[in-house]
């Protein structure tokens, strides 16, 4: 596995070990990234609002004197779309209509006619040598894109998957405007669906970001590395915030008293699954997910990995079988 993916997974294990967080803390973090992601993503596209102005616009519903009304609408629309990705994070299957609705939420105050509608005209990306999908092929390419997402979400490492989702969507460029922001929202959606935290790309890195995306037309290595770096940097910032807030400790449940899990001695989710299977052989995937307090999707991904490594195996019929140590 790519070394940066390993670092991101290790950081994610540290964050998962802190769950469940108090509801107030979860809401506070969600609000924190609502402002941070809205500001940074809009700033990458030239929005003139500062982070504090973005906060005022979103939380207080105020316009900012001297700032274009479009910039205000972009902040409000992005915040609505951001809220919606948390609903999509729990859906089993992502649908094309979900993408259309995300764009409609972001773009409806800017141009109601184009909001949530694939573009009917050709567009060209300034500074790029490459063409995007012609309008007559957008519908078919988006159907392929959604099928690819739902087929590969559990097969590809989440950091790499997030980068690939971002890249593929931008290269299709299905809307008249807002494609970059939608790509970053989708990137964060698939991270949330795999129980990773939100990742931010600050405007100061715009040139590096655009350059790596341009190179990705022929070799996406640099772009995948760039996205991995941003995920890691945001994870470290979140770990710092939680540490500085004080009093946040790992909470585990559903295991025998005195185990390494109960004492916080096991940080790897793979090790947690191994210990639970040892203690309670025969549990199925939903039961393991409930015991771990993790999503079914995340549990499935780690079970698949452990089976491939021949550390555990599934015995019995699909409906009533379970997992056992090899």
C-alpha positions as CSV (number, residue, x, y, z in Angstrom):
1,X,0.0,0.0,0.0
2,X,1.1,3.6,-0.7
3,X,3.0,4.9,2.3
4,X,0.8,8.0,2.5
5,X,-2.4,5.9,2.5
6,X,-0.9,4.0,5.5
7,X,-0.3,7.2,7.3
8,X,-3.9,8.4,6.6
9,X,-5.3,5.0,7.8
10,X,-3.2,5.2,11.0
11,X,-4.5,8.7,11.7
12,X,-8.0,7.6,10.9
13,X,-7.7,4.7,13.4
14,X,-6.7,7.3,16.1
15,X,-9.8,9.3,15.3
16,X,-12.1,6.3,15.2
17,X,-10.7,5.2,18.6
18,X,-12.1,8.5,20.1
19,X,-15.6,7.5,19.1
20,X,-18.3,7.9,20.2
21,X,-17.9,11.6,20.7
22,X,-20.5,13.6,22.7
23,X,-23.3,14.8,20.4
24,X,-22.4,18.4,21.2
25,X,-18.8,17.8,20.0
26,X,-19.9,16.1,16.8
27,X,-22.2,19.0,16.0
28,X,-19.5,21.5,16.8
29,X,-17.0,19.7,14.5
30,X,-19.6,19.5,11.7
31,X,-20.3,23.3,12.0
32,X,-16.5,23.9,12.1
33,X,-15.9,22.1,8.8
34,X,-19.1,23.6,7.3
35,X,-17.4,27.0,7.4
36,X,-13.9,25.7,6.7
37,X,-14.9,23.7,3.6
38,X,-17.2,26.3,2.3
39,X,-14.6,29.0,2.6
40,X,-11.7,27.0,1.2
41,X,-13.6,25.5,-1.7
42,X,-15.1,28.8,-2.8
43,X,-11.8,30.6,-2.3
44,X,-10.2,28.1,-4.8
45,X,-12.6,29.4,-7.4
46,X,-12.0,33.1,-6.7
47,X,-14.8,33.8,-4.2
48,X,-13.8,37.0,-2.3
49,X,-15.3,36.3,1.1
50,X,-12.9,35.8,4.0
51,X,-13.5,32.9,6.4
52,X,-15.0,35.2,9.0
53,X,-17.3,36.7,6.4
54,X,-18.3,33.2,5.2
55,X,-19.3,32.4,8.8
56,X,-21.4,35.6,9.1
57,X,-23.2,34.9,5.8
58,X,-23.9,31.2,6.6
59,X,-24.7,31.4,10.3
60,X,-26.3,34.9,10.6
61,X,-27.8,35.2,7.1
62,X,-26.2,38.6,6.5
63,X,-24.8,40.0,3.3
64,X,-21.4,41.7,3.4
65,X,-21.1,45.3,2.3
66,X,-18.9,45.7,-0.8
67,X,-18.9,42.0,-1.7
68,X,-20.7,40.6,-4.8
69,X,-24.0,39.1,-4.1
70,X,-22.9,36.0,-6.1
71,X,-20.2,35.4,-3.6
72,X,-22.8,35.4,-0.8
73,X,-25.0,33.0,-2.8
74,X,-22.1,30.7,-3.4
75,X,-21.4,30.5,0.4
76,X,-25.1,29.9,1.3
77,X,-25.5,27.3,-1.5
78,X,-22.3,25.4,-0.7
79,X,-23.3,25.2,3.0
80,X,-26.7,23.7,2.0
81,X,-24.9,21.1,-0.2
82,X,-22.4,20.4,2.6
83,X,-25.3,19.6,5.0
84,X,-26.8,17.2,2.5
85,X,-23.6,15.1,2.1
86,X,-24.1,13.9,5.7
87,X,-27.5,12.5,4.7
88,X,-25.9,10.8,1.6
89,X,-23.1,9.4,3.8
90,X,-25.5,6.8,5.3
91,X,-27.2,5.8,2.0
92,X,-26.3,2.3,0.8
93,X,-26.1,3.3,-2.9
94,X,-25.4,6.7,-4.4
95,X,-27.6,7.7,-7.2
96,X,-27.3,10.1,-10.1
97,X,-30.2,12.2,-8.7
98,X,-28.1,12.8,-5.6
99,X,-25.5,14.6,-7.7
100,X,-28.1,16.6,-9.4
101,X,-29.6,17.6,-6.1
102,X,-26.3,18.6,-4.7
103,X,-25.7,20.9,-7.6
104,X,-29.2,22.3,-7.4
105,X,-28.6,23.2,-3.7
106,X,-25.3,24.9,-4.5
107,X,-26.4,26.7,-7.7
108,X,-30.1,27.5,-7.4
109,X,-29.7,31.1,-6.1
110,X,-27.1,31.8,-8.8
111,X,-28.9,30.4,-11.8
112,X,-32.1,28.5,-11.2
113,X,-32.4,27.4,-14.8
114,X,-29.0,25.7,-14.9
115,X,-29.1,24.4,-11.3
116,X,-29.2,20.6,-11.1
117,X,-29.2,20.3,-14.9
118,X,-26.4,19.0,-17.1
119,X,-24.9,21.5,-19.4
120,X,-26.2,21.6,-23.0
121,X,-23.2,23.5,-24.4
122,X,-19.5,22.9,-24.8
123,X,-17.1,24.4,-22.3
124,X,-13.4,24.9,-22.3
125,X,-11.1,25.0,-19.2
126,X,-8.7,27.9,-19.3
127,X,-5.1,26.8,-18.9
128,X,-5.8,23.2,-19.7
129,X,-4.7,21.3,-22.8
130,X,-7.5,18.8,-22.5
131,X,-11.2,18.8,-23.5
132,X,-14.0,17.8,-21.1
133,X,-16.9,15.6,-22.0
134,X,-19.0,17.0,-24.9
135,X,-22.6,17.8,-23.8
136,X,-24.2,14.9,-25.9
137,X,-22.2,12.4,-23.9
138,X,-22.6,13.7,-20.4
139,X,-25.6,11.7,-19.4
140,X,-24.1,8.4,-20.5
141,X,-20.7,9.3,-18.8
142,X,-22.4,10.2,-15.6
143,X,-24.3,6.9,-15.5
144,X,-21.0,5.1,-16.0
145,X,-19.4,7.2,-13.3
146,X,-22.2,6.4,-10.7
147,X,-21.9,2.7,-11.6
148,X,-18.1,2.8,-11.1
149,X,-18.6,4.5,-7.7
150,X,-21.0,1.9,-6.4
151,X,-19.0,-1.0,-7.8
152,X,-15.6,0.1,-6.4
153,X,-16.3,1.9,-3.1
154,X,-15.5,-1.2,-1.1
155,X,-12.6,-2.3,-3.3
156,X,-10.3,0.7,-3.4
157,X,-8.5,2.2,-0.4
158,X,-10.6,5.2,0.7
159,X,-7.9,7.9,0.2
160,X,-7.2,6.7,-3.3
161,X,-10.9,6.3,-4.0
162,X,-11.6,9.9,-2.9
163,X,-9.0,11.2,-5.2
164,X,-10.2,9.1,-8.2
165,X,-13.8,10.2,-7.6
166,X,-12.7,13.8,-7.6
167,X,-10.6,13.4,-10.8
168,X,-13.2,11.5,-12.8
169,X,-16.0,14.0,-12.0
170,X,-13.9,17.0,-12.9
171,X,-12.9,15.4,-16.2
172,X,-16.6,14.8,-17.1
173,X,-17.4,18.4,-16.0
174,X,-21.1,17.9,-16.3
175,X,-22.4,21.3,-15.2
176,X,-22.1,24.8,-16.7
177,X,-20.4,25.9,-13.4
178,X,-19.6,24.6,-9.9
179,X,-17.9,21.5,-11.1
180,X,-14.8,22.0,-8.9
181,X,-16.9,22.6,-5.8
182,X,-19.0,19.6,-6.5
183,X,-15.9,17.4,-7.1
184,X,-14.6,18.4,-3.6
185,X,-18.0,17.8,-2.0
186,X,-18.1,14.3,-3.7
187,X,-14.5,13.7,-2.5
188,X,-15.5,14.5,1.0
189,X,-18.8,12.5,0.7
190,X,-16.9,9.3,-0.1
191,X,-14.5,10.0,2.8
192,X,-17.4,10.3,5.2
193,X,-19.0,7.2,3.8
194,X,-15.8,5.3,4.7
195,X,-15.7,6.9,8.2
196,X,-12.9,9.3,7.3
197,X,-13.0,13.0,8.3
198,X,-13.5,16.0,6.0
199,X,-10.4,17.1,4.0
200,X,-9.7,20.7,3.1
201,X,-7.7,22.2,0.2
202,X,-6.6,25.7,1.1
203,X,-6.6,28.4,-1.6
204,X,-2.8,28.9,-1.0
205,X,-2.3,25.5,-2.7
206,X,-4.4,26.4,-5.7
207,X,-1.5,26.3,-8.2
208,X,-0.2,22.9,-7.0
209,X,-3.7,21.6,-7.0
210,X,-4.5,22.7,-10.5
211,X,-1.1,21.5,-11.8
212,X,-1.5,18.0,-10.3
213,X,-5.0,17.8,-11.7
214,X,-3.8,18.7,-15.2
215,X,-1.1,16.1,-15.0
216,X,-3.7,13.5,-14.0
217,X,-4.9,13.4,-17.6
218,X,-1.9,11.2,-18.3
219,X,-0.6,10.1,-14.9
220,X,-2.6,10.7,-11.7
221,X,0.1,9.8,-9.3
222,X,0.9,13.4,-8.3
223,X,-2.8,14.2,-7.9
224,X,-3.4,11.2,-5.7
225,X,-0.4,12.1,-3.6
226,X,-1.7,15.7,-3.3
227,X,-5.1,14.6,-2.1
228,X,-3.5,12.2,0.4
229,X,-1.4,15.0,1.8
230,X,-4.5,17.2,2.2
231,X,-6.4,14.4,4.0
232,X,-3.4,13.8,6.3
233,X,-3.0,17.5,7.1
234,X,-6.7,17.9,7.9
235,X,-6.6,14.7,10.1
236,X,-3.6,16.1,12.1
237,X,-5.5,19.4,12.5
238,X,-8.5,17.5,13.8
239,X,-6.4,15.4,16.2
240,X,-4.8,18.6,17.5
241,X,-8.2,20.2,18.0
242,X,-9.6,17.2,19.9
243,X,-6.4,17.0,22.0
244,X,-6.5,20.7,22.9
245,X,-10.2,20.5,23.7
246,X,-9.4,18.1,26.6
247,X,-11.3,15.2,28.0
248,X,-11.9,13.3,24.8
249,X,-11.0,9.7,25.5
250,X,-11.4,6.4,23.5
251,X,-14.7,4.7,24.3
252,X,-15.3,1.1,23.3
253,X,-18.1,-1.3,23.9
254,X,-19.4,-4.8,23.2
255,X,-16.3,-6.7,24.3
256,X,-15.4,-8.8,27.3
257,X,-14.3,-7.0,30.4
258,X,-10.5,-6.8,30.8
259,X,-9.7,-7.1,27.1
260,X,-7.2,-4.9,25.3
261,X,-10.1,-3.2,23.6
262,X,-11.7,-2.1,26.8
263,X,-8.4,-0.7,28.1
264,X,-7.8,1.1,24.9
265,X,-4.7,-1.0,24.1
266,X,-5.9,-1.9,20.6
267,X,-6.0,0.9,18.1
268,X,-6.2,-0.9,14.8
269,X,-9.7,-1.7,13.5
270,X,-8.3,-4.9,12.0
271,X,-7.0,-6.0,15.5
272,X,-10.4,-5.1,17.0
273,X,-12.2,-7.3,14.5
274,X,-9.7,-10.1,15.1
275,X,-10.2,-9.9,18.9
276,X,-14.0,-9.8,18.6
277,X,-14.1,-12.8,16.2
278,X,-11.8,-14.7,18.7
279,X,-14.1,-13.8,21.6
280,X,-17.4,-14.3,19.7
281,X,-16.9,-16.6,16.8
282,X,-19.7,-16.9,14.3
283,X,-20.8,-13.2,14.3
284,X,-22.1,-12.0,10.9
285,X,-21.2,-8.6,9.4
286,X,-24.1,-6.5,10.9
287,X,-23.4,-7.9,14.3
288,X,-19.7,-7.1,14.0
289,X,-20.5,-3.6,12.8
290,X,-22.9,-3.0,15.8
291,X,-20.2,-4.4,18.2
292,X,-17.6,-2.1,16.8
293,X,-20.0,0.9,16.5
294,X,-18.8,1.3,12.9
295,X,-20.7,1.5,9.7
296,X,-21.6,-1.6,7.7
297,X,-19.5,-0.3,4.8
298,X,-16.4,0.2,6.9
299,X,-16.8,-3.2,8.6
300,X,-17.2,-4.9,5.2
301,X,-14.0,-3.3,3.9
302,X,-11.9,-4.5,6.8
303,X,-13.5,-8.0,6.8
304,X,-12.6,-8.3,3.1
305,X,-9.0,-7.3,3.8
306,X,-8.7,-9.8,6.7
307,X,-10.2,-12.6,4.5
308,X,-7.7,-11.8,1.7
309,X,-4.9,-12.0,4.2
310,X,-6.3,-15.4,5.4
311,X,-6.6,-14.3,9.0
312,X,-10.3,-15.0,9.2
313,X,-12.9,-16.9,7.1
314,X,-16.6,-16.9,6.6
315,X,-18.3,-20.2,7.3
316,X,-21.9,-21.2,6.6
317,X,-24.7,-19.9,4.4
318,X,-24.8,-16.2,3.5
319,X,-27.9,-15.6,5.6
320,X,-26.9,-17.4,8.8
321,X,-23.1,-17.9,8.6
322,X,-20.4,-16.0,10.4
323,X,-16.7,-15.2,10.7
324,X,-14.1,-17.4,12.4
325,X,-10.4,-17.3,12.9
326,X,-8.4,-19.3,10.4
